[in-house]
Amino acid sequence: MDRAAVFDVDGTLVDTNHLHVVTWWEAFRQAGHHVPMHAVHRAVGLASSDLIAHLLGDDRDPERDDELSTAHKVLYGQYFDRLRALPEAGRLLRRLHRDGWSVVLATSAGGAELTALRRALDADEVITATAGADDVEEGKPAPEPVEHALERAGVPAERAVFVGDTVWDMRAGSRAGVRCVGVLCGGIPRADLEDAGADAVYDDPAHLLASLPELGGAARVTEVTPAGRHRVEHARTVARWTSRGCGWDSVPGPHFPPTGTIVRLKPCGAFRREATAIRARLRTSPDRPPPSGRGFLVRAPGRGRVLGALHRTSPPERSRT
């Protein structure tokens, strides 16, 4: 298998985020800390030590971090036998496996907690590998969990997609150089996921399963719209295209690649500088070069959301016949 689908687990495949919120809140309360639940919710997805530091800050007593983490584990452990997978999560993983994807888990969970999550998911037969908290030194948003998952799968970043439900997931995936897909079932708003690096956002595993043709590393592009420099900047992404390893300025013939050319769009705007290359199929006419000093915005069908921009700063002269 030369493609990998890497998944976060909590809140992405198994319905656990709000259990984490309640049990972390209670662990903090027992230790004399009053942390609002909405703040706990937005921190879910971080490793335990990072979550505590994020919520309590540098003024806390670090020697009590282990006590807080243990309290959370005990409280959350009461639910292990009642954890439930999100709708169609197992079926999604089986479908990807059947379609030739290596399915890998990249999670902040480890030990008994990870065992309980995998039991709830009930799809061990199609999971190629798991990168858990016990396997890495740094948790999300560091890229190490995703990078380790890719190593386990033996697949390069440009042939992988990472699915998660938190901004920490999106940042980790972007830093690892993979295409990031967000899901809303963890309770984080769409805009936050997109700002953190999500190329696409779905409701839950069932929605993603129904949309699998869009996932396969390729956005089916059907609209190419001329756009001025200010619109390219507004899209927050300036892209370079390559076709068979050639850059824009080195491609002979027409300024624009022929109909059906497979190109790679690599967003390199400020917040997407580390994002993975997006594979896109252009559906355009080969005799329509972009006007001088202008570019093209590329949109996915039915979504109207800018995936990237084709922009050339020094176009070659086109010969006239």
Short mmCIF file of the C-alpha atoms (twelve columns), coordinates in Angstrom:
data_MODEL
# 
_entry.id   MODEL 
# 
loop_
_atom_site.group_PDB 
_atom_site.id 
_atom_site.type_symbol 
_atom_site.label_atom_id 
_atom_site.label_alt_id 
_atom_site.label_comp_id 
_atom_site.label_asym_id 
_atom_site.label_seq_id 
_atom_site.Cartn_x 
_atom_site.Cartn_y 
_atom_site.Cartn_z 
_atom_site.pdbx_PDB_model_num 
ATOM 1   C CA . MET A 1   0.000   0.000  0.000   1 
ATOM 2   C CA . ASP A 2   1.521   3.311  -1.082  1 
ATOM 3   C CA . ARG A 3   -1.006  5.649  0.554   1 
ATOM 4   C CA . ALA A 4   -1.669  6.236  4.237   1 
ATOM 5   C CA . ALA A 5   -4.707  7.577  6.068   1 
ATOM 6   C CA . VAL A 6   -3.557  8.650  9.526   1 
ATOM 7   C CA . PHE A 7   -6.257  9.193  12.133  1 
ATOM 8   C CA . ASP A 8   -6.467  10.844 15.500  1 
ATOM 9   C CA . VAL A 9   -8.770  8.762  17.717  1 
ATOM 10  C CA . ASP A 10  -10.351 10.789 20.566  1 
ATOM 11  C CA . GLY A 11  -13.174 12.887 19.146  1 
ATOM 12  C CA . THR A 12  -12.355 11.794 15.599  1 
ATOM 13  C CA . LEU A 13  -13.216 8.090  15.626  1 
ATOM 14  C CA . VAL A 14  -14.424 7.531  19.202  1 
ATOM 15  C CA . ASP A 15  -16.889 9.827  20.999  1 
ATOM 16  C CA . THR A 16  -14.767 10.777 24.011  1 
ATOM 17  C CA . ASN A 17  -14.025 14.501 23.967  1 
ATOM 18  C CA . HIS A 18  -16.718 15.589 26.382  1 
ATOM 19  C CA . LEU A 19  -15.828 12.765 28.750  1 
ATOM 20  C CA . HIS A 20  -12.304 14.167 28.788  1 
ATOM 21  C CA . VAL A 21  -13.669 17.641 29.473  1 
ATOM 22  C CA . VAL A 22  -15.696 16.494 32.493  1 
ATOM 23  C CA . THR A 23  -12.975 14.285 33.970  1 
ATOM 24  C CA . TRP A 24  -10.213 16.879 33.521  1 
ATOM 25  C CA . TRP A 25  -12.497 19.530 35.039  1 
ATOM 26  C CA . GLU A 26  -13.114 17.280 38.033  1 
ATOM 27  C CA . ALA A 27  -9.399  16.462 38.405  1 
ATOM 28  C CA . PHE A 28  -8.607  20.190 38.456  1 
ATOM 29  C CA . ARG A 29  -11.460 20.856 40.921  1 
ATOM 30  C CA . GLN A 30  -10.219 18.208 43.313  1 
ATOM 31  C CA . ALA A 31  -6.775  19.829 43.252  1 
ATOM 32  C CA . GLY A 32  -8.233  23.261 43.998  1 
ATOM 33  C CA . HIS A 33  -8.115  24.687 40.476  1 
ATOM 34  C CA . HIS A 34  -11.189 26.218 38.878  1 
ATOM 35  C CA . VAL A 35  -10.780 25.869 35.111  1 
ATOM 36  C CA . PRO A 36  -13.778 26.681 32.873  1 
ATOM 37  C CA . MET A 37  -15.043 23.717 30.900  1 
ATOM 38  C CA . HIS A 38  -14.846 25.602 27.608  1 
ATOM 39  C CA . ALA A 39  -11.124 26.123 28.212  1 
ATOM 40  C CA . VAL A 40  -10.647 22.431 28.988  1 
ATOM 41  C CA . HIS A 41  -12.542 21.510 25.823  1 
ATOM 42  C CA . ARG A 42  -10.247 23.553 23.597  1 
ATOM 43  C CA . ALA A 43  -7.178  21.974 25.221  1 
ATOM 44  C CA . VAL A 44  -8.343  18.382 24.664  1 
ATOM 45  C CA . GLY A 45  -6.013  16.696 22.205  1 
ATOM 46  C CA . LEU A 46  -2.836  17.823 23.917  1 
ATOM 47  C CA . ALA A 47  -0.752  15.312 25.839  1 
ATOM 48  C CA . SER A 48  -1.549  15.353 29.575  1 
ATOM 49  C CA . SER A 49  1.548   17.313 30.623  1 
ATOM 50  C CA . ASP A 50  1.025   19.850 27.844  1 
ATOM 51  C CA . LEU A 51  -2.673  20.213 28.654  1 
ATOM 52  C CA . ILE A 52  -1.919  20.947 32.310  1 
ATOM 53  C CA . ALA A 53  0.744   23.508 31.410  1 
ATOM 54  C CA . HIS A 54  -1.540  25.103 28.827  1 
ATOM 55  C CA . LEU A 55  -4.432  25.513 31.250  1 
ATOM 56  C CA . LEU A 56  -2.604  26.336 34.500  1 
ATOM 57  C CA . GLY A 57  0.363   28.254 33.120  1 
ATOM 58  C CA . ASP A 58  3.836   28.730 34.524  1 
ATOM 59  C CA . ASP A 59  2.585   29.783 37.966  1 
ATOM 60  C CA . ARG A 60  1.464   26.258 38.837  1 
ATOM 61  C CA . ASP A 61  3.465   23.814 40.939  1 
ATOM 62  C CA . PRO A 62  4.909   21.433 38.295  1 
ATOM 63  C CA . GLU A 63  5.523   18.791 40.961  1 
ATOM 64  C CA . ARG A 64  1.747   18.287 41.152  1 
ATOM 65  C CA . ASP A 65  1.341   17.635 37.416  1 
ATOM 66  C CA . ASP A 66  1.624   13.881 37.861  1 
ATOM 67  C CA . GLU A 67  -1.035  13.999 40.567  1 
ATOM 68  C CA . LEU A 68  -3.420  15.819 38.234  1 
ATOM 69  C CA . SER A 69  -2.695  13.443 35.381  1 
ATOM 70  C CA . THR A 70  -3.277  10.405 37.583  1 
ATOM 71  C CA . ALA A 71  -6.564  11.837 38.867  1 
ATOM 72  C CA . HIS A 72  -7.758  12.309 35.303  1 
ATOM 73  C CA . LYS A 73  -6.752  8.775  34.339  1 
ATOM 74  C CA . VAL A 74  -8.661  7.319  37.277  1 
ATOM 75  C CA . LEU A 75  -11.782 9.389  36.598  1 
ATOM 76  C CA . TYR A 76  -11.725 8.765  32.852  1 
ATOM 77  C CA . GLY A 77  -10.926 5.076  33.345  1 
ATOM 78  C CA . GLN A 78  -14.405 4.567  34.804  1 
ATOM 79  C CA . TYR A 79  -15.780 4.970  31.272  1 
ATOM 80  C CA . PHE A 80  -13.475 2.561  29.438  1 
ATOM 81  C CA . ASP A 81  -16.104 -0.165 29.162  1 
ATOM 82  C CA . ARG A 82  -18.690 2.335  27.864  1 
ATOM 83  C CA . LEU A 83  -16.732 4.117  25.146  1 
ATOM 84  C CA . ARG A 84  -18.460 4.172  21.780  1 
ATOM 85  C CA . ALA A 85  -17.162 4.700  18.288  1 
ATOM 86  C CA . LEU A 86  -18.641 7.564  16.308  1 
ATOM 87  C CA . PRO A 87  -21.126 6.590  13.556  1 
ATOM 88  C CA . GLU A 88  -19.530 4.650  10.681  1 
ATOM 89  C CA . ALA A 89  -16.004 5.033  12.100  1 
ATOM 90  C CA . GLY A 90  -15.168 1.337  11.781  1 
ATOM 91  C CA . ARG A 91  -16.751 1.118  8.370   1 
ATOM 92  C CA . LEU A 92  -14.704 4.124  7.219   1 
ATOM 93  C CA . LEU A 93  -11.441 2.432  8.210   1 
ATOM 94  C CA . ARG A 94  -12.455 -0.833 6.543   1 
ATOM 95  C CA . ARG A 95  -13.398 0.971  3.333   1 
ATOM 96  C CA . LEU A 96  -10.070 2.798  3.217   1 
ATOM 97  C CA . HIS A 97  -8.204  -0.461 3.805   1 
ATOM 98  C CA . ARG A 98  -10.181 -2.127 1.018   1 
ATOM 99  C CA . ASP A 99  -9.351  0.782  -1.299  1 
ATOM 100 C CA . GLY A 100 -5.636  0.321  -0.737  1 
ATOM 101 C CA . TRP A 101 -4.879  2.768  2.071   1 
ATOM 102 C CA . SER A 102 -2.682  1.940  5.045   1 
ATOM 103 C CA . VAL A 103 -4.740  2.931  8.101   1 
ATOM 104 C CA . VAL A 104 -2.642  4.280  10.965  1 
ATOM 105 C CA . LEU A 105 -3.633  5.790  14.315  1 
ATOM 106 C CA . ALA A 106 -1.762  8.777  15.766  1 
ATOM 107 C CA . THR A 107 -3.081  9.548  19.224  1 
ATOM 108 C CA . SER A 108 -2.151  11.186 22.516  1 
ATOM 109 C CA . ALA A 109 -3.543  8.128  24.291  1 
ATOM 110 C CA . GLY A 110 -1.439  5.205  25.438  1 
ATOM 111 C CA . GLY A 111 -1.531  2.093  27.597  1 
ATOM 112 C CA . ALA A 112 -4.908  0.954  28.886  1 
ATOM 113 C CA . GLU A 113 -6.618  4.019  27.469  1 
ATOM 114 C CA . LEU A 114 -5.459  3.230  23.931  1 
ATOM 115 C CA . THR A 115 -6.536  -0.385 24.407  1 
ATOM 116 C CA . ALA A 116 -10.030 0.783  25.402  1 
ATOM 117 C CA . LEU A 117 -10.234 3.095  22.384  1 
ATOM 118 C CA . ARG A 118 -9.238  0.346  19.974  1 
ATOM 119 C CA . ARG A 119 -11.755 -1.998 21.593  1 
ATOM 120 C CA . ALA A 120 -14.508 0.577  21.081  1 
ATOM 121 C CA . LEU A 121 -13.433 1.108  17.478  1 
ATOM 122 C CA . ASP A 122 -13.433 -2.648 16.795  1 
ATOM 123 C CA . ALA A 123 -11.387 -2.420 13.591  1 
ATOM 124 C CA . ASP A 124 -8.022  -3.878 14.578  1 
ATOM 125 C CA . GLU A 125 -7.912  -6.116 11.513  1 
ATOM 126 C CA . VAL A 126 -7.503  -3.105 9.186   1 
ATOM 127 C CA . ILE A 127 -5.220  -0.930 11.337  1 
ATOM 128 C CA . THR A 128 -1.675  -1.159 10.002  1 
ATOM 129 C CA . ALA A 129 0.042   0.558  12.927  1 
ATOM 130 C CA . THR A 130 -0.443  2.883  15.874  1 
ATOM 131 C CA . ALA A 131 1.653   5.774  17.127  1 
ATOM 132 C CA . GLY A 132 0.594   6.379  20.718  1 
ATOM 133 C CA . ALA A 133 1.775   8.606  23.533  1 
ATOM 134 C CA . ASP A 134 4.210   5.906  24.672  1 
ATOM 135 C CA . ASP A 135 5.985   5.943  21.286  1 
ATOM 136 C CA . VAL A 136 6.960   9.621  20.998  1 
ATOM 137 C CA . GLU A 137 8.757   12.231 23.073  1 
ATOM 138 C CA . GLU A 138 6.573   15.161 22.029  1 
ATOM 139 C CA . GLY A 139 2.825   15.091 21.517  1 
ATOM 140 C CA . LYS A 140 0.682   17.218 19.219  1 
ATOM 141 C CA . PRO A 141 0.927   19.945 17.996  1 
ATOM 142 C CA . ALA A 142 4.515   18.755 17.431  1 
ATOM 143 C CA . PRO A 143 4.720   16.761 14.182  1 
ATOM 144 C CA . GLU A 144 6.358   13.729 15.814  1 
ATOM 145 C CA . PRO A 145 3.166   11.642 16.316  1 
ATOM 146 C CA . VAL A 146 2.212   12.019 12.648  1 
ATOM 147 C CA . GLU A 147 5.772   11.519 11.425  1 
ATOM 148 C CA . HIS A 148 6.089   8.376  13.543  1 
ATOM 149 C CA . ALA A 149 2.791   7.092  12.141  1 
ATOM 150 C CA . LEU A 150 4.087   7.608  8.596   1 
ATOM 151 C CA . GLU A 151 7.305   5.775  9.453   1 
ATOM 152 C CA . ARG A 152 5.254   2.864  10.752  1 
ATOM 153 C CA . ALA A 153 3.274   2.804  7.523   1 
ATOM 154 C CA . GLY A 154 6.332   3.271  5.306   1 
ATOM 155 C CA . VAL A 155 4.595   6.018  3.335   1 
ATOM 156 C CA . PRO A 156 5.954   9.513  2.559   1 
ATOM 157 C CA . ALA A 157 4.065   12.613 3.685   1 
ATOM 158 C CA . GLU A 158 3.005   13.569 0.163   1 
ATOM 159 C CA . ARG A 159 1.134   10.246 -0.122  1 
ATOM 160 C CA . ALA A 160 -0.745  10.636 3.158   1 
ATOM 161 C CA . VAL A 161 -3.696  12.420 4.698   1 
ATOM 162 C CA . PHE A 162 -4.231  13.125 8.395   1 
ATOM 163 C CA . VAL A 163 -7.740  13.264 9.880   1 
ATOM 164 C CA . GLY A 164 -8.355  14.922 13.243  1 
ATOM 165 C CA . ASP A 165 -10.808 16.994 15.230  1 
ATOM 166 C CA . THR A 166 -8.682  19.621 17.013  1 
ATOM 167 C CA . VAL A 167 -6.449  22.533 16.098  1 
ATOM 168 C CA . TRP A 168 -3.594  20.553 17.663  1 
ATOM 169 C CA . ASP A 169 -4.196  17.792 15.120  1 
ATOM 170 C CA . MET A 170 -4.231  20.223 12.192  1 
ATOM 171 C CA . ARG A 171 -1.021  21.917 13.342  1 
ATOM 172 C CA . ALA A 172 0.735   18.588 13.863  1 
ATOM 173 C CA . GLY A 173 -0.304  17.332 10.435  1 
ATOM 174 C CA . SER A 174 0.693   20.566 8.702   1 
ATOM 175 C CA . ARG A 175 4.108   20.526 10.365  1 
ATOM 176 C CA . ALA A 176 4.558   16.920 9.262   1 
ATOM 177 C CA . GLY A 177 3.806   17.932 5.675   1 
ATOM 178 C CA . VAL A 178 0.628   15.912 5.153   1 
ATOM 179 C CA . ARG A 179 -2.727  17.038 3.854   1 
ATOM 180 C CA . CYS A 180 -5.020  17.721 6.822   1 
ATOM 181 C CA . VAL A 181 -8.733  16.903 7.016   1 
ATOM 182 C CA . GLY A 182 -10.826 18.065 9.963   1 
ATOM 183 C CA . VAL A 183 -14.017 16.670 11.470  1 
ATOM 184 C CA . LEU A 184 -16.529 18.628 13.531  1 
ATOM 185 C CA . CYS A 185 -17.620 15.802 15.838  1 
ATOM 186 C CA . GLY A 186 -15.046 16.824 18.446  1 
ATOM 187 C CA . GLY A 187 -16.814 20.148 18.933  1 
ATOM 188 C CA . ILE A 188 -14.209 22.529 17.465  1 
ATOM 189 C CA . PRO A 189 -15.588 25.096 14.973  1 
ATOM 190 C CA . ARG A 190 -14.916 24.725 11.267  1 
ATOM 191 C CA . ALA A 191 -13.162 28.116 11.037  1 
ATOM 192 C CA . ASP A 192 -10.695 27.162 13.776  1 
ATOM 193 C CA . LEU A 193 -9.814  23.908 12.031  1 
ATOM 194 C CA . GLU A 194 -9.321  25.642 8.689   1 
ATOM 195 C CA . ASP A 195 -7.192  28.388 10.235  1 
ATOM 196 C CA . ALA A 196 -5.014  25.691 11.825  1 
ATOM 197 C CA . GLY A 197 -4.390  24.032 8.454   1 
ATOM 198 C CA . ALA A 198 -7.397  21.864 7.477   1 
ATOM 199 C CA . ASP A 199 -7.758  21.578 3.699   1 
ATOM 200 C CA . ALA A 200 -11.259 20.144 4.076   1 
ATOM 201 C CA . VAL A 201 -13.713 19.732 6.960   1 
ATOM 202 C CA . TYR A 202 -16.451 17.104 7.371   1 
ATOM 203 C CA . ASP A 203 -19.129 16.569 10.006  1 
ATOM 204 C CA . ASP A 204 -17.998 13.164 11.264  1 
ATOM 205 C CA . PRO A 205 -16.702 9.780  10.036  1 
ATOM 206 C CA . ALA A 206 -20.039 9.014  8.371   1 
ATOM 207 C CA . HIS A 207 -19.842 12.235 6.349   1 
ATOM 208 C CA . LEU A 208 -16.236 11.504 5.427   1 
ATOM 209 C CA . LEU A 209 -17.142 7.972  4.354   1 
ATOM 210 C CA . ALA A 210 -19.844 9.340  2.059   1 
ATOM 211 C CA . SER A 211 -17.309 11.803 0.606   1 
ATOM 212 C CA . LEU A 212 -14.380 9.426  0.081   1 
ATOM 213 C CA . PRO A 213 -13.910 10.264 -3.623  1 
ATOM 214 C CA . GLU A 214 -12.834 13.735 -2.467  1 
ATOM 215 C CA . LEU A 215 -10.270 12.378 -0.020  1 
ATOM 216 C CA . GLY A 216 -7.935  10.513 -2.307  1 
ATOM 217 C CA . GLY A 217 -5.198  13.071 -2.292  1 
ATOM 218 C CA . ALA A 218 -6.748  14.767 -5.300  1 
ATOM 219 C CA . ALA A 219 -9.167  17.632 -5.437  1 
ATOM 220 C CA . ARG A 220 -11.296 17.418 -8.575  1 
ATOM 221 C CA . VAL A 221 -10.937 20.948 -9.837  1 
ATOM 222 C CA . THR A 222 -13.564 22.152 -12.281 1 
ATOM 223 C CA . GLU A 223 -13.281 25.926 -12.020 1 
ATOM 224 C CA . VAL A 224 -10.225 28.039 -12.781 1 
ATOM 225 C CA . THR A 225 -10.883 31.734 -12.294 1 
ATOM 226 C CA . PRO A 226 -8.531  34.574 -13.220 1 
ATOM 227 C CA . ALA A 227 -7.643  36.563 -10.125 1 
ATOM 228 C CA . GLY A 228 -5.622  39.667 -9.441  1 
ATOM 229 C CA . ARG A 229 -2.656  39.733 -7.108  1 
ATOM 230 C CA . HIS A 230 -4.760  41.093 -4.236  1 
ATOM 231 C CA . ARG A 231 -7.152  38.157 -4.471  1 
ATOM 232 C CA . VAL A 232 -4.276  35.718 -4.343  1 
ATOM 233 C CA . GLU A 233 -3.099  37.387 -1.150  1 
ATOM 234 C CA . HIS A 234 -6.619  37.412 0.213   1 
ATOM 235 C CA . ALA A 235 -6.769  33.648 -0.330  1 
ATOM 236 C CA . ARG A 236 -3.759  33.465 2.021   1 
ATOM 237 C CA . THR A 237 -2.001  31.046 -0.231  1 
ATOM 238 C CA . VAL A 238 0.392   31.496 -3.105  1 
ATOM 239 C CA . ALA A 239 1.029   28.259 -4.934  1 
ATOM 240 C CA . ARG A 240 3.672   26.892 -7.230  1 
ATOM 241 C CA . TRP A 241 2.646   24.286 -9.768  1 
ATOM 242 C CA . THR A 242 4.787   21.526 -11.131 1 
ATOM 243 C CA . SER A 243 4.095   18.964 -13.817 1 
ATOM 244 C CA . ARG A 244 6.476   16.006 -14.046 1 
ATOM 245 C CA . GLY A 245 9.022   17.904 -12.017 1 
ATOM 246 C CA . CYS A 246 9.006   21.070 -14.139 1 
ATOM 247 C CA . GLY A 247 8.427   24.529 -12.741 1 
ATOM 248 C CA . TRP A 248 6.220   27.113 -14.388 1 
ATOM 249 C CA . ASP A 249 8.986   29.034 -16.135 1 
ATOM 250 C CA . SER A 250 10.575  25.918 -17.613 1 
ATOM 251 C CA . VAL A 251 7.471   24.466 -19.256 1 
ATOM 252 C CA . PRO A 252 7.620   24.847 -23.052 1 
ATOM 253 C CA . GLY A 253 4.712   25.765 -25.289 1 
ATOM 254 C CA . PRO A 254 1.495   27.302 -23.934 1 
ATOM 255 C CA . HIS A 255 1.628   29.223 -20.695 1 
ATOM 256 C CA . PHE A 256 -1.021  26.979 -19.197 1 
ATOM 257 C CA . PRO A 257 -0.822  23.168 -18.850 1 
ATOM 258 C CA . PRO A 258 -3.020  21.121 -21.210 1 
ATOM 259 C CA . THR A 259 -6.444  19.852 -20.272 1 
ATOM 260 C CA . GLY A 260 -6.270  16.945 -17.858 1 
ATOM 261 C CA . THR A 261 -2.728  17.651 -16.695 1 
ATOM 262 C CA . ILE A 262 -2.077  16.465 -13.168 1 
ATOM 263 C CA . VAL A 263 -0.421  19.264 -11.248 1 
ATOM 264 C CA . ARG A 264 0.621   19.670 -7.662  1 
ATOM 265 C CA . LEU A 265 -0.447  22.757 -5.772  1 
ATOM 266 C CA . LYS A 266 1.764   23.556 -2.809  1 
ATOM 267 C CA . PRO A 267 0.294   26.297 -0.588  1 
ATOM 268 C CA . CYS A 268 3.091   28.420 0.763   1 
ATOM 269 C CA . GLY A 269 1.293   31.414 2.227   1 
ATOM 270 C CA . ALA A 270 2.066   32.534 5.774   1 
ATOM 271 C CA . PHE A 271 0.002   30.046 7.763   1 
ATOM 272 C CA . ARG A 272 0.174   27.213 5.219   1 
ATOM 273 C CA . ARG A 273 3.900   27.350 4.560   1 
ATOM 274 C CA . GLU A 274 4.390   23.821 5.845   1 
ATOM 275 C CA . ALA A 275 1.289   22.339 4.277   1 
ATOM 276 C CA . THR A 276 1.491   19.327 1.997   1 
ATOM 277 C CA . ALA A 277 1.234   19.454 -1.769  1 
ATOM 278 C CA . ILE A 278 -2.344  19.126 -3.010  1 
ATOM 279 C CA . ARG A 279 -2.873  17.073 -6.121  1 
ATOM 280 C CA . ALA A 280 -5.382  18.640 -8.495  1 
ATOM 281 C CA . ARG A 281 -6.701  17.851 -11.964 1 
ATOM 282 C CA . LEU A 282 -7.054  20.929 -14.101 1 
ATOM 283 C CA . ARG A 283 -10.049 21.161 -16.378 1 
ATOM 284 C CA . THR A 284 -9.289  24.116 -18.568 1 
ATOM 285 C CA . SER A 285 -8.407  24.987 -22.109 1 
ATOM 286 C CA . PRO A 286 -4.725  24.872 -23.123 1 
ATOM 287 C CA . ASP A 287 -5.097  28.042 -25.175 1 
ATOM 288 C CA . ARG A 288 -6.152  30.292 -22.289 1 
ATOM 289 C CA . PRO A 289 -2.953  31.621 -20.693 1 
ATOM 290 C CA . PRO A 290 -3.369  33.839 -17.637 1 
ATOM 291 C CA . PRO A 291 -3.204  37.582 -18.368 1 
ATOM 292 C CA . SER A 292 0.093   39.264 -17.595 1 
ATOM 293 C CA . GLY A 293 0.581   39.839 -13.879 1 
ATOM 294 C CA . ARG A 294 -2.444  37.759 -12.946 1 
ATOM 295 C CA . GLY A 295 -2.997  34.309 -11.543 1 
ATOM 296 C CA . PHE A 296 -5.696  31.687 -11.176 1 
ATOM 297 C CA . LEU A 297 -7.689  30.675 -8.136  1 
ATOM 298 C CA . VAL A 298 -8.548  26.976 -8.132  1 
ATOM 299 C CA . ARG A 299 -11.791 25.845 -6.524  1 
ATOM 300 C CA . ALA A 300 -13.161 22.420 -5.683  1 
ATOM 301 C CA . PRO A 301 -16.539 21.490 -7.180  1 
ATOM 302 C CA . GLY A 302 -19.584 22.221 -5.081  1 
ATOM 303 C CA . ARG A 303 -17.606 23.819 -2.294  1 
ATOM 304 C CA . GLY A 304 -16.466 27.140 -3.694  1 
ATOM 305 C CA . ARG A 305 -13.494 27.175 -1.321  1 
ATOM 306 C CA . VAL A 306 -10.109 28.196 -2.611  1 
ATOM 307 C CA . LEU A 307 -7.668  25.282 -2.538  1 
ATOM 308 C CA . GLY A 308 -4.729  27.210 -3.804  1 
ATOM 309 C CA . ALA A 309 -3.625  29.699 -6.366  1 
ATOM 310 C CA . LEU A 310 -1.728  29.302 -9.580  1 
ATOM 311 C CA . HIS A 311 0.431   32.360 -9.902  1 
ATOM 312 C CA . ARG A 312 3.359   33.202 -12.155 1 
ATOM 313 C CA . THR A 313 5.600   36.177 -11.587 1 
ATOM 314 C CA . SER A 314 7.668   36.047 -14.798 1 
ATOM 315 C CA . PRO A 315 5.743   34.213 -17.543 1 
ATOM 316 C CA . PRO A 316 7.516   33.118 -20.697 1 
ATOM 317 C CA . GLU A 317 6.528   34.740 -23.947 1 
ATOM 318 C CA . ARG A 318 3.991   32.701 -25.849 1 
ATOM 319 C CA . SER A 319 4.740   32.204 -29.506 1 
ATOM 320 C CA . ARG A 320 2.029   33.277 -31.935 1 
ATOM 321 C CA . THR A 321 1.277   31.361 -35.125 1 
# 
